């Protein structure tokens, strides 16, 4: 197991810029490369869903970048960190739903705030150090996130989802290619070099 106790460049940068986790730079890079966060058409607010949002870096990035031009719903079993939000998590354009995203009641609540233009997910299972177990659990979580696209994502909408490389994750990518105009894997620079995480970007829901 790698030693992640010592802060690295990205962790120190996140603290300096007011984010609870280094993961913000993964979303930032993908947003800048693929144009994920754009103003809605005809003055319509962009509607974004952040699944597995804790501690809140991705949600903060969305709210800060889009200012008032977004409605963001976020969900996680764990609460969000309030260390850096500066009141953004209290805004009328933000809703946090605490609970398991596979729970029917939680799912209904999430869907009720949609449909969404963009679903983002940095969700990951608690890791064991056993790559087979961790990859299997990651795939199950990623499939649960992907399932939201059918009922909660607008036509033409986009999806960003984290997966652990290995196992049958290629089957998930193949499935996404049937639902979206394009789908591919992408590993941002801020991912740890020794990590086997990557992201699937699915653009343009059919």
PyMOL commands that set and color helices and strands:
alter all, ss='L'
color gray80, all
select helices_A, chain A and resi 9-16+24-34+41-43+57-66+88-90+104-112+131-152+169-179
alter helices_A, ss='H'
color red, helices_A
select strands_A, chain A and resi 46-51+70-76+94-98+116-121+153-164+180-186+197-205
alter strands_A, ss='S'
color yellow, strands_A
deselect
rebuild
show_as cartoon
